[in-house]
């Protein structure tokens, strides 16, 4: 264990702050494609029984009308947040007719951009704004990239912990400033360890042939209908997945909150020549909301982001600037095709350990040179992470990636013991499970996926379809109780009523709303 981590754990244990440390706040956002019995992306509208995608608090859509997004409440209990996510799945399956949820991050068989329906949210101005924002995403990056699914894990520590930890550190800054600086330290260090998440939890080593048709790539043929790399971990995080040349030109400084907010704000106000050339409104059709680097702040792609819940009338960057960072959003998780809801308890507990480790270790400023090197190292793990003898990330003294990974996980043993205490072994068990993946790379989700594909003649589609059917059967055989189902029905109807109220309150046409009112109505950002 490093000296910094040892000192931190000793301070926490001696001060009695362990209880506060364990009360982590967690939330999950999970995306899943609706597909038909043939495995093609659903062309049906958002199931009406699920409520309004515009206003429902837990069930909405992401880019596509077929790409569902489930949002759990914030919970302290790991089992509770997983239970919440499972209940949302059960309710959803009650309203899917001859459809199922695709379990993989990479999409099923696609038939070009036209086969991917863009999400619709009704007739209100804000609904049209949400739709046109997605039209803009498709215009800028292509629709195919937008139907890659993932999981976001939201993590925060309680005010009681921050008060105790700041006192232990002897820091006299305002609490908001200290908390924001600490969260940014976590973000910087998490960037340095994103490769670890890709190795341990990457589950997208292969894609359907239709996903790469007409595209330049370095993948190899696997069977008659799939492409892959033999040692890949997460093609979702590669250049085939989320990448933006425009965003790569912006320096999103993570060394202090003021600079980060300024970069975020600047990207939403700075024109980008290719987007100017694309046009905003051509004839009567909108192609994007505007021609700036980011149409809105949420367009910024990153494996991890500092966040704050916004108030009505408040822009996300203004919320960060005025009230500081509230939580960390981890965005680099593939869906786990071997788990019915896409994520499990050991994964969450390991992420807790990693994020706490990122807090307690030194976190020097990130230079542009280091960030470039981090991205290069990450790409190596994404494409070749399970290759025997693969070199470790730059700066490591280990001989191989495996040795480096084992040494890093060994650092977390004491932290896991502190988080468990005398009445649990949950964190220690989660850590041992991840350690085994370095000792035996065939245990990683990416290797397991390729092994299963071999049983289906090398077909990514057949493997993912079989897993999707298995999980569908589980949910259909274990429906919600009548009482819980009724509660979900009430929420769904309330969301529909709320949408109707929004639509009836519109008093101006959309063009005026977009050019005059929208820039000042920052609360609408919350709906994206």
Secondary structure, DSSP 8 states (H G I E B T S, - for coil): --HHHHHHHHHHHHHT-HHHHH--EEEEEEEEEEEETTSSB--S---GGG--TTT-SSEEESSBTTEEEEE---BS-HHHHHHHHHHHHHHHHTT-SSEEE--SSS-S---SGGGS-B----SSHHHHHHHHHHHHHHHHH-HHHHT---EEEEEE--HHHHHHHHHHHT--S-HHHHHHHHHHHHHHHHHHTHHHHHHHH--BSEEEHHHHTTS----EEETTTEEE-TT-SBGGGSTTSS--HHHHTS----SSHHHHHHHHHHHTTSB-HHHHHH-SEETTEES-S-SBS-SSGGG---SEEEE----TT--HHHHHHHH---EEEEEEE---TTSTTS--HHHHHHHHHHHHHHHHS------HHHHHHHHHHHHHHHHHTTSTT---STT--SSSHHHHHHHHHHHTHHHHHHHHTTS--HHHHHHHHHHHHHH-GGGSHHHHHHHHHHHTTT-HHHHHHHHHHHHHHHHHHS---HHHHHHHHHHHHHHHHHHHHHHHH--S-HHHIIIIIGGG-GGGGGG-
